[in-house]
Amino acid sequence: MAAPTPAWWTAALAVRAPRLDELGAGGPLFIDVTWHLAGDPGSDKETSSMKIASIAMNYCGLETVLHMTCCCQSQEKITRHLHKAKRLGLKNILALKGDPVADHLKDKEGGFHHAVDLVKHIRSEFGDYFDIGVAGYPKGHPDAGSFEADLKFLKEKVSAGADFIITQLFFEADTFFHFVKACSEIGITCPILPGIFLIQNYHSLQQLVKLSKLEVPQQIKDVIEPIKDNNAAICNYGIHQAVSLCQELLASGLVPGLHFYTMNRKEAAIEVLKRLGMWTENPRRFLPWAVSAHPRRRKEDVRPIFWAYRPKSYIYRTQEWDEFPNGRWASSYPPAFGELQDDFPTYLKSKSPKEELLKMWGEELTSEESVFEVFTHYLSGEPNRSGCTVTCLPWNNKPLAVETSLKEKLLRVNRRGVLTINSQPNINGQPSSHPVVGWGPSGGYVFQKAYLEFFTSRQTMEALQQVLKKYELRVNYHIVNVKGETITNAPELQPNAVTWGIFPGREVIQPTVVDPVSFMFWKDEAFALWIKQWGKLYDKESPSREIIQYIHDNYFLVNLVDNDFPLDSCLWQVIEDTFELLSRPPRNDRQTEAT
C-alpha cells in the first residue's frame, strides 16, 4: 500500500483537507508530513507540519507519520514538540537528523547531532508511546565514509528503539535487494519500506539528485535527456519506470509496502497504484461515517446523524471530550459541544473561492425562490442560469450522489421550499457488503430508518404540524427555530437509533442516532452556516444579504424519522400532505364553525 507524502505550504489550507481525503480514498497504510524547520513546524499555525499532521489524523482519519528533525534545535524545544505531538494524538515519528537552513546554521548547545540521539531521547522520555521510523540509505549516506560505516549507524538507530526503516530513493530494484541483504547480515530485522521517487519533470529530478547526491543510472538519462523540455512525456516515462520498479520489488516478497515520494503531486502516485492494482477506491467502511484516527476515538462507534455531511465539524466540536460513545449513545451524552467561533477554522470552510461560490449560489438573489433554485440545481446536477454547476452547499461540501428515485422526490420538495440538508432511505436487511449502504464486517446485515432534515418557512411548518398529528405513532419529529423554540414528540428526549447492523458473533451495532439534545447543538451550527458561509458573500445592506438573513431569522429546522423501517417510507407522503393542506383555500370563520 502507498504512503504518499503531502507537504503543501501555501495558505490555502481549505484545499488541503480535501486533498488529504483524496489520498485517503485509496486506503493507504499511512501518510507522512515533512518537517520544515524554516516554516515554524511545531507551531499552531494552520500551515505548520504539526497542524497538518493533526488534521490528517483527526479530521481525515489517516494514520499519520510526522517527520521530525533534530539538527540546529535544542533538546528542550524538541521535547516540547514531542509532548505537543502526543497531546494531539500523533503516535508515529520519523526521526531524522535533517539539514540546516539559513536561519538555523549552528547546532544548539545540548542539542542532538544525529538521528540516533533523537531516537534515544524519544524512547527515554516517552517509552513505547511513539512508533519510530528512521531513514536508511541503500547506497550509504554520502557523509558516512562508506556503505559499511553507514550500515553500522543504521544498526545503532534500530538498536536505540527504531521500529521501521524508510529508505532514501533509488532507481533500480537490485540496489534495494542488496541493501536488505546487508541489513539482515548485521542483525537488522525490522520492516524496511522502499522509498519510490516518481520522476515527473527534469528540474525536480535534477534538484533531488543534487540534494541527495545520488547518481541517475545511464539508461534513465538516455531516455530523459532528449525529452527534458516535455514535462508530459517525462511524467509518462516516470510512471512507467515506477510501475516496473514496484512490480519487481513486490515480486521479490521482500517489501512490506511501498513508500512514495510524491513531491506534493498525488496524481502520478495514484496512477502508479492503479496500474499495480493497489488503489482501492473507497475501501470498505468500518462504520457509516468517516472515522478519526485519534487514539482516544479508536473505540468511538456512535454519532448523531446531523453531522453526516460535516464529519470534520463534529470532530472539531467534540475534540475536548474525555470519552466517546461506544456501543450506545447513553443518557449521559452529549457532554458540552465546543462553542462555535466567530469564524470557522479554515479546514471546515468551503474549498471553493468566493467568486466560484457566488456563481453557484447566486451573484444576486431576488427572492426566497432564488434560494430554492440553488438547492434544486445542487440536487439535479444541472447548470444554473449562469451556466455553473452547483457542486456544494454550506451544509455539504461535496457533490450529492443519490439514487434517481430519491433525487426526484428531493427535487420536488425543494422546489416548493422544503430545503433538504440531510436524508437517508429506509433499509431492511441489506448485506453489509452492499456497495452503497453497506458497512461493517463481512457476513452481516444493515438496517436504516428513513430520515429527512430540512429548513422551511413558518407557514409550511404550521401546516406540517397539522399533518403530523395523523402520523403521531409512526413519525418522530423535532422542529426548532434559530431562537431555540422547539416542538417535538420525542419521548423524554431519548435518542432514536436510525442505523444499525447485525454481524456474526457480535452484538448489535447502532452507529447513528437522532438525539434531541445534540440536535440543539447542531441547530446552532446549521443556522449559523446561512450567514457565515452564504450571507457573508454579499454586502451587508444588499437585497441578497437580506434574503439570507430573513431565512436565517424566520425559517425552521425540522427532522423527521419514520420508525416503520420494513415499510415504504411515509415521509414523502407527510410532505405531500403538507403541500396539499397549503394548497387549500383559506376557510372563513363561518366555515370553520360549521366544520
Residue pairs with C-beta under 8 A, 6 or more apart in sequence:
1 27
1 28
1 29
1 257
1 258
1 278
2 26
2 28
2 29
2 257
2 258
2 259
2 260
2 269
2 273
2 278
2 279
3 28
3 29
3 30
3 31
3 32
3 65
3 193
3 257
3 258
3 259
3 260
4 23
4 28
4 31
4 260
4 262
4 266
4 269
5 31
5 32
5 33
5 34
5 259
5 260
5 261
5 262
5 263
6 16
6 19
6 20
6 23
6 31
6 33
6 52
6 56
6 262
6 264
6 266
7 33
7 34
7 36
7 49
7 52
7 264
8 15
8 16
8 19
8 52
8 264
9 36
9 39
9 47
10 47
11 47
13 46
13 47
13 52
13 55
13 346
13 347
14 346
14 347
14 349
14 350
14 351
15 351
16 52
16 55
16 347
17 55
17 59
17 60
17 312
17 347
17 351
18 351
18 397
19 266
20 31
20 55
20 56
20 60
20 62
21 60
22 266
23 31
23 62
23 266
24 31
24 60
24 61
24 62
25 281
25 282
25 283
26 270
26 273
26 278
26 279
26 280
26 281
26 283
27 280
27 283
28 62
28 63
29 63
29 257
30 62
30 63
30 64
30 65
30 92
31 56
31 62
31 63
31 64
31 65
32 64
32 65
32 66
32 67
32 92
32 94
33 49
33 52
33 53
33 56
33 64
33 65
33 66
33 67
34 49
34 67
35 41
35 49
35 66
35 67
35 68
35 69
35 96
35 98
36 49
37 69
37 72
37 73
37 98
37 100
37 101
37 104
38 101
38 102
38 103
38 104
39 47
39 48
39 49
40 48
41 48
41 49
41 50
41 81
42 48
42 49
42 50
42 77
42 80
42 81
42 84
43 50
43 51
44 50
44 51
45 51
46 345
46 346
46 347
49 66
49 67
50 66
50 81
50 84
50 85
50 88
50 90
53 64
53 66
53 85
53 88
53 90
54 88
54 89
54 90
55 347
56 62
56 64
57 63
57 64
57 88
57 89
57 90
57 292
57 293
57 294
58 88
58 89
58 292
58 293
58 294
58 315
58 319
59 292
59 311
59 312
59 315
59 316
59 347
60 290
60 312
61 290
61 291
61 292
61 293
62 293
63 92
63 293
64 90
64 92
64 293
65 92
65 93
65 94
65 133
66 85
66 90
66 92
66 93
66 94
67 93
67 94
67 96
68 78
68 81
68 82
68 85
68 93
68 94
68 95
68 96
68 118
69 96
69 97
69 98
69 99
70 78
70 95
70 96
70 97
70 98
70 111
70 112
70 113
70 114
70 115
70 117
70 118
71 97
71 98
71 99
71 100
71 104
71 107
71 111
71 112
71 113
72 98
72 100
72 101
72 104
72 105
72 106
72 107
72 108
72 111
73 104
73 108
73 111
73 112
74 108
74 109
74 110
74 111
75 108
75 110
75 111
75 112
75 121
76 110
77 108
78 111
78 112
78 118
78 121
79 121
79 125
82 93
82 122
82 125
82 126
82 130
85 93
85 130
86 126
86 129
86 130
89 293
89 294
89 295
89 296
91 129
91 130
91 131
91 295
92 130
92 131
92 132
92 133
93 122
93 130
93 131
93 132
93 133
94 132
94 133
94 134
94 135
94 166
95 115
95 118
95 119
95 122
95 132
95 133
95 134
95 157
95 162
96 115
96 118
96 134
96 135
97 113
97 114
97 115
97 118
100 106
107 113
112 118
112 121
114 153
115 134
115 135
115 157
116 153
116 156
116 157
116 160
119 132
119 134
119 157
119 160
119 161
119 162
120 160
120 161
122 130
122 132
122 161
123 132
123 160
123 161
131 163
131 164
132 161
132 162
132 163
132 164
133 162
133 163
133 164
133 165
133 166
134 154
134 157
134 158
134 162
134 164
134 165
134 166
135 165
135 166
135 167
135 168
136 154
136 165
136 166
136 167
136 168
136 179
136 183
136 192
137 144
137 150
137 154
137 167
137 168
138 167
138 168
138 170
138 175
138 176
138 178
138 179
139 147
139 168
139 170
139 175
139 179
139 214
140 146
140 147
140 148
140 149
140 150
140 151
141 150
141 153
142 212
142 213
144 150
144 153
147 182
151 182
151 183
151 186
152 186
154 165
154 183
154 188
155 186
155 187
155 188
158 165
158 188
158 190
162 190
163 190
163 191
164 190
164 191
164 192
164 193
165 183
165 188
165 190
165 191
165 192
165 193
166 193
166 195
166 259
167 176
167 179
167 192
167 193
167 194
167 195
167 259
168 195
168 212
168 214
169 195
169 196
169 197
169 208
169 212
169 214
169 261
170 176
170 194
170 195
170 197
170 214
171 197
171 214
171 216
171 217
171 220
171 241
171 245
172 217
172 245
173 245
173 248
173 249
173 252
176 194
176 249
176 254
176 255
177 252
177 254
179 192
180 192
180 254
183 192
191 256
191 257
192 255
192 256
193 255
193 256
193 257
193 258
193 259
194 249
194 255
194 258
194 259
195 259
195 261
196 242
196 245
196 246
196 258
196 259
196 260
196 261
196 272
197 208
197 242
197 261
198 238
198 239
198 242
198 260
198 261
198 262
198 263
198 265
198 268
198 269
198 272
199 205
199 220
199 224
199 234
199 235
199 237
199 238
199 241
199 242
200 231
200 234
200 235
200 238
200 263
200 265
200 268
201 231
201 234
201 235
202 224
202 228
202 229
202 231
202 234
204 263
205 216
205 224
208 214
209 215
209 216
216 224
220 241
223 237
224 234
224 237
227 233
227 234
227 237
228 234
235 268
238 268
239 268
239 271
239 272
239 275
242 268
242 272
243 272
243 275
243 276
246 258
246 272
246 276
247 276
249 255
249 258
250 258
250 276
258 278
260 269
260 272
262 268
262 269
270 279
273 279
284 433
284 438
284 439
285 438
285 439
285 440
286 439
286 440
287 301
287 439
287 440
287 511
288 439
288 446
288 499
288 511
288 512
289 303
289 307
289 308
289 311
289 511
289 512
290 311
290 312
291 297
291 300
292 300
292 315
296 322
296 323
296 324
297 315
297 324
299 324
299 326
300 324
300 325
300 326
301 325
301 326
301 327
301 509
301 511
302 325
302 326
302 327
302 328
302 329
302 510
302 511
302 512
302 513
303 314
303 325
303 511
303 512
303 513
304 314
304 329
304 334
304 495
304 512
304 513
304 514
304 515
304 518
304 519
304 522
305 422
305 424
305 451
305 453
305 498
305 499
305 512
305 513
305 514
306 422
306 453
306 514
306 518
306 519
306 522
306 526
306 559
307 313
307 314
307 522
308 422
308 424
308 512
309 395
309 396
309 397
309 398
309 421
309 422
310 348
310 395
310 396
310 397
310 525
312 347
312 348
313 344
313 348
313 525
316 338
316 345
316 348
317 337
317 338
317 340
317 521
317 525
318 324
318 334
318 337
318 338
319 338
320 338
321 335
325 333
327 507
328 510
329 495
329 510
329 513
329 515
331 494
333 515
333 517
333 518
334 515
334 517
334 518
334 521
337 518
337 521
340 524
340 525
340 528
343 532
344 532
344 533
349 533
350 357
350 392
350 394
350 397
350 533
351 397
352 360
352 391
352 392
354 537
356 388
357 537
358 537
359 386
359 388
360 374
360 384
360 388
360 389
360 390
360 391
360 392
361 374
361 390
361 393
361 534
361 537
362 370
362 371
362 373
362 374
362 384
362 544
363 386
364 543
364 544
365 371
365 538
365 543
365 544
365 547
365 548
366 543
366 547
367 547
368 417
368 457
368 547
368 550
368 551
370 547
371 419
371 547
371 548
371 551
372 414
372 415
372 416
372 417
372 419
373 384
373 385
374 384
374 390
374 393
375 393
375 414
375 419
375 420
376 411
376 414
376 415
377 383
377 384
377 389
377 390
378 390
378 391
378 392
378 393
378 400
379 400
379 402
379 407
379 410
379 411
379 414
379 420
380 407
380 411
381 389
381 399
381 400
382 389
383 389
384 390
391 398
391 399
392 398
392 399
393 421
394 529
394 530
394 532
394 533
394 534
395 421
395 422
395 526
395 529
396 421
402 410
403 425
406 423
406 425
409 572
410 420
410 423
413 420
413 454
413 572
413 575
414 420
416 579
417 456
417 457
417 460
418 454
418 456
418 460
418 575
419 454
419 455
419 456
419 555
420 452
420 453
420 454
421 453
421 454
421 455
421 526
422 451
422 452
422 453
422 559
423 451
423 452
423 453
424 448
424 450
424 451
424 498
424 499
425 448
425 450
425 569
426 448
426 449
426 450
426 562
426 565
426 566
426 567
426 568
426 569
427 437
427 446
427 447
427 448
427 565
428 447
428 565
428 566
429 445
429 446
429 447
430 437
430 438
430 445
430 446
430 447
431 438
431 444
431 445
431 446
432 438
432 439
432 440
432 441
432 442
432 443
432 444
432 445
432 446
432 501
432 503
433 442
434 446
437 446
437 448
438 446
439 446
439 501
439 511
440 446
440 501
440 503
440 509
441 503
441 504
441 506
443 503
443 504
444 501
444 502
444 503
444 504
444 506
445 501
445 502
445 503
446 499
446 500
446 501
447 499
447 500
447 501
447 502
447 565
448 498
448 499
448 565
449 496
449 497
449 498
449 499
449 561
449 562
449 563
449 565
450 561
450 562
450 565
450 569
450 570
450 571
451 498
451 514
451 559
451 560
451 561
451 562
451 571
452 559
452 560
452 571
452 575
453 557
453 558
453 559
453 560
454 557
454 558
455 526
455 551
455 555
455 556
455 557
455 558
456 464
456 555
456 556
456 558
457 554
457 555
457 556
458 554
458 555
458 556
459 582
460 578
460 582
461 479
461 556
461 558
463 578
463 581
463 582
464 479
464 558
464 574
464 575
464 578
465 479
465 487
466 581
467 574
467 577
467 578
467 581
468 475
468 477
468 489
468 574
470 577
471 570
471 574
472 489
474 562
474 563
474 564
474 570
475 560
475 561
475 562
475 563
475 570
475 571
475 574
476 488
476 489
476 490
476 496
476 514
476 560
476 561
476 563
477 487
477 488
477 489
477 490
477 558
477 559
477 560
477 561
478 486
478 487
478 488
478 490
478 514
478 516
478 519
478 558
478 559
479 486
479 487
479 488
479 556
479 557
479 558
480 486
480 487
480 519
480 520
480 523
480 556
480 557
481 554
481 555
481 556
481 557
482 523
482 527
482 552
482 553
484 520
484 523
486 520
488 516
490 496
490 516
493 516
493 517
494 516
495 513
495 514
495 515
495 516
496 513
496 514
496 515
496 561
496 563
497 510
497 512
497 513
498 512
498 513
498 514
498 561
499 510
499 511
499 512
500 508
500 509
500 510
500 511
501 508
501 509
501 510
501 511
502 508
502 509
503 509
514 559
514 561
519 559
523 557
526 557
527 552
527 557
530 548
530 549
530 551
530 552
531 548
531 549
531 552
534 548
535 545
535 548
535 549
535 552
537 544
538 544
538 545
538 548
539 545
560 571
560 574
562 569
562 570
562 571
564 570
587 595
